[in-house]
């Protein structure tokens, strides 16, 4: 996720010998009812896809096919999406005839139906309870956790068993050989699976953590788009229809020696790892054997452009960047920042009907953002868009590196236009492993990359829960990569063993190097250290997040005047999703203490300035600060604390001081707190307190003496926009208080 200067580092990818894969095509789809001018194109591109073994990306005249991921070559207008005529599958039945290789295996799937957003329903063996079948689902959201009533599997290894999962409304019933095995009612809503869903056999789901592979064989696998009755299940036999009305929505028999799907709904079936077809069965090795089936149907690409509704909801933010829809930015990581041709470009993740995509915004000042068409999407890349960074190639072209969600690899693409709306087809980062190198530590995960003047480096983070550290790779051309080994020479003593390094962003700052990153259980953090001999040795570590995921998934850019500016995703539970922190300027002066300042361009939003001086505060007495009410405000305090041990501001409170959120400087404990968040912060002897407080509807950001920053949210009503101050442990003086109303950044510019 992070870079616009060509002389900054990072590293990416996981190193393993590439897994051999094979693809089987199903029957060509029948001609669809389309406008007359498109019928021939549909047939031609469908045939071309089968002949070239390359998924079709577009069928619209004028739309770039193959070489570029982006908008129409000749027009900015988007076409209507051509989807299969299938309706989304709600009620359904998964049926599989499976023979387990051993009964002590855990967590593999006999049959999984998964959508582009990683939501899935599956028939899983032994994940929560050993030797027991269960209805698997994403995050166990539709899984029965108490499986004490379910019987343990006792069939001898190799014995064929029919397992079925019937989903009807909120009820899920498992059947074993036609008899009810387990039943439960889910608390939430069932998932509908659309035409871009995939079928997975062997691996529990595409992004599953180990153990996740099934050992055994599958004789027949089916999905029905309705809930079958017990009598219908009992009448089913493998590799044969039970009658003229037996019409599976998807069906694999493996009798042809291939993984062809019989209905033609899934034209692409991929075998990977230790998966093979043998004697009319899909044989899975339990190590990495997997079948993944995709639609492979031609799709006309539509470029949606996020936009704010009219009228804008009253509680939407005024000067923070946030996702306006469609879909939700959950996660909403900022990614791939550039300064290019006079504009700043930033991407962030959101989810739409295609899965996880990159929104694209640009700005002349990092405040007034314009949304571009969303062109980095799974329908073009064949995978979801997860965290990554931007960098410049040795030829000075913008490039991105990111994790291809669902692909198991990090991916690289190069811009093909100056608007950064069209991109080359992604290249998977497949590292070469030299004899004697240990590739077991590589976790293809959130990457960063840079050109240092002689070579490209790519940094791959360590995925959460894997226990794997970040690893480093090197290339001369962005295509051939060598594995260099571990990125860090050591970790710091205040970093917990279960912390991963994700969303990495590595760059020079001052005379040292900074690794900006997160751990999923602690949020945004950073290292300072030395980059030498293709290794990073950290000397210092600190945190930038103090509660939950308030400050998460950082990204940064280098401005033309040499400033390092960062954003972070603020997951605050607010009405809007995808909220980005105010841009923060980072610098590292000679004293080695990181400075964190609000972007100086924010001052251009100020209006209606009010100034107060020499406000005396008595120990323990509350002082209401009048004239500061408003829903989009900046406050700037210079405070002489003298002997006072605590300075407190209650912001967003009622006229009488009720219902606010406290901002507290506790000199005794050396902390700055905002609501429930508490960060380390200490004033030097005699140093005045300098606070900048930004209030944007229900989001609050506080900057203290350019050395600490904190963000939180607080419910706000129109009568709760006041501020009061309290000191304890002695008297104090607010030497100067300046306030401004802040103009909207969503005005046309």
C-alpha positions in Angstrom: 0.0 0.0 0.0 2.3 2.9 0.0 4.6 4.8 -2.1 5.1 7.5 -4.7 8.8 8.0 -4.4 11.0 5.6 -6.4 13.7 5.5 -3.7 11.7 3.8 -0.9 11.7 0.1 0.1 9.3 -2.7 0.9 9.0 -6.4 -0.1 6.3 -8.8 -1.3 5.2 -12.3 -2.1 5.4 -15.7 -0.7 7.9 -18.1 -2.0 6.9 -21.5 -3.1 7.6 -23.5 -6.2 4.6 -22.7 -8.4 1.8 -25.2 -8.1 0.9 -26.9 -11.3 -2.7 -26.4 -12.2 -4.9 -27.8 -14.9 -8.1 -26.3 -16.4 -11.1 -28.1 -17.7 -13.7 -26.4 -19.8 -17.4 -27.3 -19.5 -19.9 -27.2 -22.4 -20.3 -23.8 -24.2 -23.2 -21.8 -22.9 -26.3 -21.4 -25.0 -26.9 -18.2 -26.9 -28.4 -15.6 -24.6 -31.1 -13.2 -25.4 -29.0 -10.0 -26.0 -29.4 -7.0 -28.2 -28.9 -8.1 -31.8 -25.7 -6.2 -32.2 -24.1 -8.3 -29.4 -25.3 -11.8 -30.2 -22.5 -12.6 -32.5 -19.9 -11.0 -30.1 -21.2 -13.2 -27.2 -20.8 -16.4 -29.3 -17.4 -15.3 -30.7 -16.0 -14.4 -27.3 -17.3 -17.5 -25.7 -15.7 -19.6 -28.3 -12.5 -17.6 -28.1 -12.4 -18.0 -24.4 -12.7 -21.8 -24.7 -10.0 -21.9 -27.5 -7.5 -19.6 -25.7 -8.0 -20.9 -22.1 -8.3 -17.2 -21.1 -11.4 -15.9 -19.3 -13.2 -13.3 -21.3 -13.1 -9.9 -19.7 -15.4 -7.9 -22.0 -17.9 -8.2 -24.8 -18.7 -4.6 -25.5 -17.5 -2.8 -28.6 -14.8 -0.3 -27.8 -14.0 -2.0 -24.4 -10.4 -3.0 -24.0 -10.1 -6.8 -23.9 -7.1 -8.6 -22.5 -4.2 -6.1 -22.5 -5.7 -3.5 -20.2 -7.8 -3.4 -17.1 -9.9 -0.3 -17.4 -12.5 1.7 -19.1 -13.7 1.7 -22.7 -10.9 2.7 -25.0 -13.0 5.3 -26.8 -15.6 6.4 -24.3 -16.0 7.0 -20.6 -19.6 5.6 -20.7 -20.1 2.3 -19.0 -22.0 -0.6 -20.5 -24.8 -2.6 -19.0 -23.5 -5.8 -17.3 -24.5 -9.0 -19.1 -25.0 -11.7 -16.5 -26.2 -15.2 -16.9 -30.0 -15.5 -16.6 -29.7 -17.4 -13.3 -31.2 -15.8 -10.2 -29.2 -15.7 -7.0 -29.4 -19.0 -5.1 -30.9 -18.7 -1.7 -32.5 -22.0 -0.6 -30.2 -24.7 -1.7 -28.9 -28.3 -1.2 -25.3 -29.4 -1.3 -24.9 -33.1 -1.9 -21.6 -35.1 -2.1 -20.6 -38.7 -2.2 -17.3 -38.7 -0.3 -14.8 -41.3 1.0 -12.6 -40.1 3.7 -8.9 -41.0 3.6 -8.6 -41.0 7.4 -10.9 -40.1 10.3 -8.5 -37.9 12.3 -8.2 -35.2 9.7 -9.5 -31.7 10.5 -11.1 -28.8 8.5 -11.3 -29.9 4.9 -14.4 -29.5 2.7 -16.2 -32.0 0.7 -18.2 -29.3 -1.1 -18.1 -25.4 -0.7 -20.2 -22.7 -2.5 -18.4 -19.4 -2.1 -19.2 -15.8 -3.3 -16.7 -13.1 -4.4 -16.7 -11.6 -0.9 -15.4 -14.8 0.8 -18.8 -15.7 2.2 -19.4 -19.5 1.9 -21.6 -22.4 2.9 -19.9 -25.8 2.9 -19.9 -29.4 4.1 -16.8 -29.6 6.3 -15.3 -32.5 8.3 -13.8 -32.2 11.7 -13.2 -28.4 11.9 -14.8 -27.6 15.3 -15.3 -31.2 16.6 -13.1 -34.1 15.7 -14.6 -36.8 13.4 -17.8 -34.9 13.0 -19.4 -33.3 9.9 -20.7 -29.7 10.1 -22.2 -27.0 8.0 -19.2 -24.7 7.4 -19.5 -21.0 6.9 -17.5 -17.8 6.9 -16.5 -16.9 10.5 -18.9 -19.7 11.6 -21.7 -17.2 11.1 -24.1 -20.0 10.0 -22.4 -22.9 11.7 -23.7 -24.9 14.7 -21.0 -24.4 17.3 -22.4 -26.9 19.8 -21.9 -30.2 18.0 -22.2 -32.5 21.0 -25.4 -34.2 19.6 -23.8 -35.0 16.3 -22.4 -38.6 15.8 -18.8 -39.2 15.2 -17.9 -40.6 11.8 -17.2 -44.4 12.2 -17.1 -45.6 8.6 -13.8 -47.2 7.6 -11.5 -45.1 5.6 -12.4 -45.4 1.9 -16.1 -46.1 2.5 -18.4 -44.0 0.4 -20.9 -41.8 2.3 -23.5 -39.4 1.0 -23.5 -36.1 2.9 -26.0 -33.4 2.2 -26.6 -29.9 3.6 -30.1 -28.5 3.1 -30.5 -24.7 3.5 -34.1 -23.6 3.7 -34.7 -20.1 5.0 -32.8 -19.8 8.3 -32.8 -23.6 8.9 -29.8 -25.8 8.0 -30.1 -29.6 8.1 -27.3 -32.0 7.5 -28.1 -35.5 6.2 -25.8 -38.5 6.2 -26.8 -41.3 3.8 -30.4 -39.9 3.7 -30.9 -39.7 7.5 -30.9 -36.5 9.5 -27.5 -35.9 11.1 -27.8 -32.4 12.6 -30.1 -29.4 12.4 -30.0 -25.8 13.6 -31.5 -22.4 12.9 -29.1 -19.5 12.2 -29.4 -16.2 14.1 -28.8 -14.0 11.1 -29.9 -14.0 7.5 -28.9 -16.7 4.9 -26.6 -15.8 2.0 -27.6 -15.6 -1.6 -25.0 -16.8 -4.1 -24.9 -15.1 -7.5 -23.5 -16.1 -10.9 -20.0 -15.1 -9.9 -19.8 -17.6 -7.1 -17.3 -20.4 -7.2 -17.4 -24.1 -6.1 -14.5 -25.4 -4.0 -13.8 -29.1 -3.2 -10.9 -30.1 -0.9 -9.9 -26.8 0.6 -12.5 -25.4 3.0 -12.6 -22.1 1.2 -10.2 -20.1 -0.9 -8.6 -18.1 1.9 -8.8 -20.8 4.6 -6.0 -21.1 7.1 -4.5 -24.5 7.9 -5.6 -27.2 8.5 -8.1 -26.8 5.6 -7.7 -29.6 3.1 -9.7 -32.8 2.8 -8.0 -36.2 2.3 -10.0 -38.7 0.4 -12.0 -39.0 -2.8 -15.3 -37.5 -4.2 -17.4 -39.6 -6.5 -20.2 -37.1 -7.2 -20.8 -33.5 -6.1 -23.9 -31.5 -6.7 -25.6 -28.2 -5.8 -29.4 -27.8 -6.1 -31.0 -24.4 -6.2 -33.8 -25.5 -3.8 -34.2 -27.4 -0.6 -34.5 -31.1 -1.3 -36.9 -33.2 0.8 -35.5 -36.1 2.7 -37.2 -38.5 0.3 -35.5 -36.8 -2.6 -32.2 -37.2 -1.0 -32.8 -40.8 -0.2 -33.6 -41.5 -3.9 -30.3 -40.0 -5.2 -27.6 -42.2 -6.5 -24.1 -41.1 -7.5 -23.3 -40.5 -11.2 -27.0 -40.8 -12.2 -30.1 -38.7 -12.3 -32.9 -40.0 -10.1 -35.5 -39.1 -12.7 -36.5 -36.5 -15.3 -37.0 -33.8 -12.6 -33.6 -34.3 -11.0 -32.0 -31.1 -12.3 -29.0 -30.0 -10.3 -27.9 -26.4 -10.4 -24.3 -27.7 -10.7 -23.0 -31.3 -11.0 -19.7 -33.1 -11.2 -19.4 -36.8 -11.8 -15.7 -37.1 -12.8 -16.6 -40.0 -15.1 -15.0 -38.4 -18.2 -11.6 -38.3 -16.6 -11.9 -34.6 -16.3 -13.4 -32.1 -13.8 -16.1 -31.0 -16.3 -19.2 -29.5 -14.8 -22.2 -31.2 -16.4 -24.8 -28.4 -16.5 -22.5 -25.9 -18.3 -22.9 -23.4 -15.5 -19.3 -23.6 -14.5 -17.1 -23.6 -17.6 -13.8 -23.5 -15.8 -12.7 -26.2 -13.4 -9.2 -26.0 -12.0 -7.3 -28.8 -10.2 -4.4 -27.7 -8.1 -1.8 -29.2 -5.9 -2.3 -32.9 -5.1 -5.7 -33.2 -6.8 -6.3 -35.6 -9.7 -9.1 -37.5 -11.4 -8.7 -41.3 -11.1 -11.2 -44.1 -11.8 -14.1 -41.7 -12.1 -13.3 -40.0 -8.8 -11.7 -36.7 -7.6 -8.8 -37.8 -5.5 -7.5 -35.3 -2.8 -4.3 -35.7 -1.0 -5.2 -33.6 2.2 -2.1 -31.5 1.7 -3.0 -29.0 -1.0 -5.3 -30.8 -3.4 -8.2 -28.6 -4.5 -10.8 -28.2 -7.2 -12.0 -24.7 -7.9 -14.8 -24.1 -10.4 -15.7 -20.7 -11.9 -18.3 -19.6 -14.3 -16.0 -18.6 -17.1 -18.9 -16.8 -18.8 -18.4 -13.7 -20.8 -19.2 -10.6 -18.8 -19.6 -7.0 -20.1 -17.7 -4.8 -17.7 -19.5 -2.0 -16.0 -17.5 0.8 -14.4 -19.4 2.1 -11.5 -18.4 5.4 -10.0 -19.0 6.1 -6.3 -21.0 9.3 -5.7 -22.6 11.1 -2.9 -26.4 11.0 -2.8 -28.5 14.1 -3.1 -29.5 15.2 -0.6 -26.6 14.2 1.6 -27.6 12.7 5.0 -27.2 15.2 7.8 -24.8 13.0 9.8 -22.3 12.5 6.9 -18.8 13.9 7.4 -17.9 17.4 6.1 -14.1 17.3 5.6 -13.1 13.7 6.0 -12.8 11.4 3.0 -15.4 8.6 3.4 -17.0 6.1 1.0 -20.4 7.3 -0.3 -21.5 4.0 -1.8 -22.4 1.8 -3.6 -21.6 -1.0 -1.3 -19.7 -0.7 1.9 -16.0 0.0 2.6 -15.6 -2.8 5.1 -12.7 -3.1 5.2 -11.8 0.3 3.9 -8.0 0.2 3.8 -6.4 3.1 1.9 -4.0 1.8 -0.8 -1.8 2.6 -3.7 -1.1 6.3 -3.3 0.6 8.4 -5.9 1.4 12.0 -6.9 1.1 11.9 -10.6 0.7 14.6 -13.2 -0.2 17.3 -10.7 -2.8 15.2 -8.7 -2.7 12.9 -5.8 -4.3 9.5 -6.4 -5.5 7.2 -3.6 -7.3 3.9 -3.7 -9.3 2.2 -0.9 -11.1 -1.1 -0.6 -14.8 -1.5 -0.7 -17.2 -4.4 -1.6 -19.7 -4.4 -4.3 -21.6 -7.1 -6.2 -18.3 -8.2 -7.8 -16.5 -8.7 -4.5 -13.6 -6.6 -3.1 -12.6 -3.7 -5.4 -10.4 -0.6 -5.3 -12.2 2.7 -5.3 -10.1 5.4 -6.9 -10.0 9.1 -5.9 -7.8 11.9 -7.0 -7.2 15.4 -5.6 -5.0 18.5 -6.2 -4.7 19.1 -2.5 -5.4 15.8 -0.7 -8.7 17.3 0.6 -11.1 17.8 -2.3 -11.4 14.4 -3.8 -12.9 13.3 -7.1 -14.1 9.7 -7.6 -13.0 7.9 -10.7 -14.6 4.9 -12.2 -13.9 1.7 -10.2 -11.8 -0.3 -12.7 -9.7 -2.5 -10.4 -12.3 -5.2 -9.9 -12.5 -9.0 -9.8 -14.2 -9.1 -13.2 -11.0 -7.8 -14.7 -8.3 -9.1 -12.4 -9.9 -12.6 -11.7 -9.3 -11.9 -8.0 -10.4 -9.5 -5.3 -8.4 -6.4 -4.4 -6.8 -6.5 -1.0 -4.1 -4.3 0.6 -1.1 -3.0 -1.4 0.9 0.1 -2.3 1.8 2.2 -5.2 5.3 2.8 -6.6 7.1 4.1 -9.7 8.9 1.8 -12.1 12.5 2.4 -13.2 10.9 4.0 -16.3 8.9 6.3 -14.1 5.5 4.7 -14.6 3.0 4.3 -11.8 2.6 0.7 -10.7 0.7 -1.1 -8.0 1.4 -4.2 -5.9 -1.4 -5.7 -3.9 -2.7 -9.0 -2.5 -5.0 -10.7 -5.0 -7.7 -11.9 -2.7 -8.6 -15.5 -3.6 -5.5 -15.9 -5.8 -3.1 -16.9 -3.1 -0.5 -14.5 -4.5 0.5 -10.9 -4.6 0.0 -9.1 -7.9 1.6 -6.3 -9.8 0.0 -4.1 -12.5 1.3 -1.0 -14.4 -0.8 2.0 -15.3 -1.7 2.4 -19.0 -3.1 5.9 -18.9 -2.3 9.2 -17.1 -5.7 9.1 -15.3 -4.7 5.8 -13.6 -7.9 4.3 -14.8 -6.5 1.6 -17.0 -4.0 -1.0 -15.8 -2.1 -3.8 -17.4 -3.2 -7.4 -16.6 -1.9 -8.4 -13.2 1.3 -10.3 -12.9 1.5 -12.8 -10.0 4.7 -12.5 -7.9 6.1 -16.1 -8.1 9.5 -16.1 -6.5 12.3 -18.5 -7.3 13.6 -20.5 -4.4 17.3 -21.3 -4.5 18.5 -24.7 -3.3 18.9 -24.7 0.5 16.5 -21.8 1.0 13.6 -22.3 3.5 10.4 -21.2 1.8 8.2 -22.3 4.7 8.1 -18.8 6.3 6.7 -17.1 3.2 3.0 -16.0 3.5 1.8 -14.4 0.3 0.2 -11.4 2.0 -0.1 -7.6 2.1 2.9 -6.3 0.0 4.9 -3.2 -0.6 7.4 -2.6 -3.4 9.9 0.0 -4.6 12.7 0.6 -7.0 16.0 1.7 -5.3 17.9 2.8 -8.4 19.4 -0.6 -9.1 16.7 -3.2 -8.4 13.1 -3.7 -7.4 12.3 -5.0 -3.9 9.0 -6.4 -2.7 8.0 -7.0 0.9 5.4 -9.5 1.8 3.8 -9.2 5.2 3.0 -12.1 7.6 -0.7 -13.0 7.4 -2.6 -12.9 10.7 -2.6 -16.2 12.6 0.1 -17.7 10.4 3.0 -16.9 12.7 5.0 -16.1 9.6 7.3 -13.0 9.5 7.6 -10.5 6.6 9.8 -11.7 3.8 11.7 -10.0 1.0 12.1 -10.5 -2.7 14.2 -8.9 -5.5 13.7 -8.4 -9.2 15.2 -6.5 -12.2 12.1 -6.5 -14.3 9.0 -7.0 -12.0 8.5 -10.4 -13.6 11.3 -12.7 -12.3 11.7 -12.5 -8.5 14.3 -14.1 -6.2 13.6 -14.9 -2.6 16.0 -13.1 -0.3 14.7 -14.4 3.0 13.4 -12.6 6.1 12.9 -8.9 6.0 13.6 -8.1 9.7 16.9 -9.0 11.4 15.0 -9.0 14.7 11.7 -7.8 16.3 11.3 -5.4 19.2 10.7 -6.5 22.8 7.3 -4.6 23.1 5.9 -6.5 20.1 3.8 -9.5 21.2 4.4 -12.9 19.6 0.9 -13.0 18.1 1.3 -9.7 16.2 1.5 -9.9 12.4 2.9 -7.3 10.1 0.2 -6.4 7.6 -0.4 -3.3 5.4 3.4 -2.6 5.3 4.7 0.6 4.0 8.5 1.1 4.0 10.3 4.4 3.3 13.1 6.7 4.2 12.3 9.4 6.8 14.9 11.8 7.9 18.2 9.9 8.2 16.5 6.6 9.0 13.9 4.1 7.6 10.3 3.7 8.8 8.2 0.6 8.5 4.6 1.7 8.8 2.2 -1.3 9.3 -0.5 -2.9 11.5 -1.0 -5.9 13.5 -4.5 -7.2 13.3 -4.9 -7.3 17.1 -3.2 -4.0 17.8 -3.8 -1.7 14.8 -1.5 0.8 13.3 2.1 0.9 14.4 5.6 1.7 13.1 9.2 0.8 13.4 12.3 3.0 12.9 15.6 1.5 12.0 18.3 0.8 9.5 18.1 -0.7 6.0 21.4 -2.3 5.2 22.5 -5.4 3.2 18.9 -6.1 2.1 17.7 -6.4 5.7 15.8 -4.1 8.0 17.1 -3.8 11.6 14.5 -2.0 13.8 15.8 0.2 16.6 12.5 1.6 17.9 8.8 0.6 17.8 5.7 2.6 18.7 1.9 2.4 18.2 -0.5 4.7 16.5 -3.8 3.0 17.5 -5.2 2.9 21.0 -8.5 1.2 20.8 -10.1 -1.5 18.5 -9.5 -0.6 14.9 -9.8 3.2 15.3 -6.6 3.8 13.4 -5.9 0.9 11.0 -4.3 0.0 7.6 -2.0 3.0 7.0 -0.9 4.3 3.6 1.4 7.1 2.7 2.7 9.3 -0.1 5.7 11.6 -0.7 4.6 15.0 -1.9 6.6 17.0 -4.5 7.8 19.3 -1.7 9.2 16.4 0.3 6.5 15.8 2.9 5.6 12.3 4.0 1.8 12.2 4.3 -0.2 9.3 5.7 -3.8 8.2 6.0 -5.4 5.4 8.0 -8.7 3.7 7.8 -10.9 4.7 10.8 -13.3 1.9 11.6 -15.3 3.8 14.2 -18.8 2.4 14.0 -20.1 5.5 12.4 -23.0 5.8 9.8 -20.5 6.0 7.0 -17.9 3.3 6.1 -14.5 3.7 4.7 -13.6 6.8 6.7 -10.0 7.9 6.2 -8.2 9.8 8.9 -7.2 13.4 8.2 -4.0 13.4 6.3 -1.1 13.5 8.7 2.4 14.9 7.9 5.2 12.7 9.3 8.7 13.9 9.9 11.7 12.8 12.0 14.0 15.6 13.2 17.4 15.2 14.8 16.0 14.4 18.2 14.6 11.1 16.7 11.0 11.7 17.9 8.4 11.3 15.2 6.4 14.4 14.5 2.7 14.0 13.5 1.0 17.1 12.3 -2.3 17.7 10.5 -1.9 18.3 6.8 -1.1 22.0 6.4 -3.6 22.3 3.5 -6.4 21.8 6.1 -5.9 25.5 7.0 -7.4 26.4 3.6 -10.8 25.1 4.9 -10.9 27.6 7.8 -13.5 30.4 8.0 -15.1 32.5 10.7 -12.1 32.6 12.9 -12.6 33.5 16.6 -9.8 34.2 19.0 -9.8 34.3 22.8 -6.8 35.0 25.1 -5.8 34.5 28.7 -8.7 32.4 29.8 -8.1 31.6 33.5 -8.9 28.1 34.7 -9.4 27.4 38.4 -8.5 24.1 39.9 -11.5 21.8 39.7 -13.9 24.3 38.2 -15.6 23.7 34.9 -15.4 26.6 32.4 -17.7 26.6 29.4 -16.0 27.9 26.3 -18.6 29.8 24.4 -18.8 30.4 20.7 -17.3 27.1 19.7 -20.5 25.2 18.8 -20.7 23.6 15.4 -20.6 20.3 13.6 -17.5 21.0 11.6 -14.9 22.9 13.7 -11.2 23.1 14.3 -10.0 24.2 17.8 -6.5 25.3 18.6 -5.4 25.6 22.2 -2.1 26.9 23.7 -2.2 26.2 27.5 0.1 27.1 30.3 -0.4 24.3 32.8 1.9 25.6 35.5 1.5 23.0 38.3 -1.8 21.6 37.1 -1.6 17.8 36.8 -4.6 17.3 34.4 -6.1 19.3 31.6 -9.5 18.2 30.4 -11.7 19.2 27.5 -15.3 17.9 27.2 -16.2 18.3 23.6 -19.5 17.5 21.9 -21.3 18.1 25.2 -24.7 19.7 26.0 -25.1 23.3 27.2 -24.7 22.2 30.8 -21.6 20.0 30.1 -23.5 16.7 29.9 -23.0 13.9 27.4 -19.6 14.9 25.9 -16.5 13.0 25.1 -13.4 13.9 27.2 -10.0 14.9 25.9 -7.6 14.5 28.8 -3.9 15.3 29.3 -2.8 13.4 32.4 0.7 14.6 33.4 1.0 12.2 36.3 0.4 9.1 34.1 2.0 10.7 31.0 -1.1 10.1 28.8 -3.4 11.7 26.2 -6.8 10.2 26.2 -9.9 10.7 24.0 -12.9 8.8 25.2 -11.9 5.2 25.8 -8.6 5.6 23.9 -5.4 6.3 25.9 -2.0 7.1 24.3 1.4 7.8 25.8 2.2 11.5 25.9 4.5 13.5 28.1 5.2 17.3 28.3 8.7 18.5 29.0 9.3 20.7 32.0 7.9 24.1 31.3 6.6 23.1 27.9 3.2 24.6 27.0 0.4 22.3 25.9 -0.6 22.7 22.2 -3.7 21.0 21.1 -5.4 20.9 17.8 -8.9 19.3 17.9 -10.9 18.6 14.8 -14.6 18.0 15.2 -16.3 16.6 12.1 -19.9 15.5 12.9 -19.3 12.5 15.2 -15.6 12.0 14.4 -13.0 13.7 16.6 -9.2 13.9 15.9 -6.8 15.3 18.4 -3.1 16.3 17.8 -0.9 17.1 20.8 2.3 19.1 20.5 3.0 17.5 17.1 4.1 14.3 18.9 0.8 12.4 19.4 -2.5 11.9 17.5 -5.6 10.1 18.4 -9.0 9.5 16.8 -12.4 8.5 18.1 -16.1 8.8 17.4 -19.0 10.0 19.6 -22.7 10.3 19.1 -23.7 13.8 18.3 -27.0 15.7 18.3 -27.6 19.3 17.3 -27.8 20.4 21.0 -24.5 18.7 21.9 -21.9 20.8 20.2 -20.4 22.6 23.2 -17.0 22.6 24.8 -15.9 23.0 28.4 -12.5 22.9 30.1 -11.4 21.7 33.5 -8.0 21.5 35.2 -7.0 19.6 38.3 -4.0 19.8 40.6 -3.6 23.5 40.2 -4.7 26.5 38.2 -3.9 27.0 34.5 -4.3 29.5 31.7 -5.5 29.0 28.2 -3.0 31.5 26.7 -4.7 31.4 23.3 -7.8 29.7 21.9 -8.5 29.9 18.2 -11.5 28.3 16.5 -12.7 28.1 12.9 -15.6 26.6 11.1 -14.5 24.2 8.5 -15.8 24.3 4.9 -16.8 21.2 3.2 -14.3 19.3 1.1 -17.1 18.0 -1.1 -17.7 21.3 -2.8 -16.8 21.3 -6.5 -13.1 22.1 -7.1 
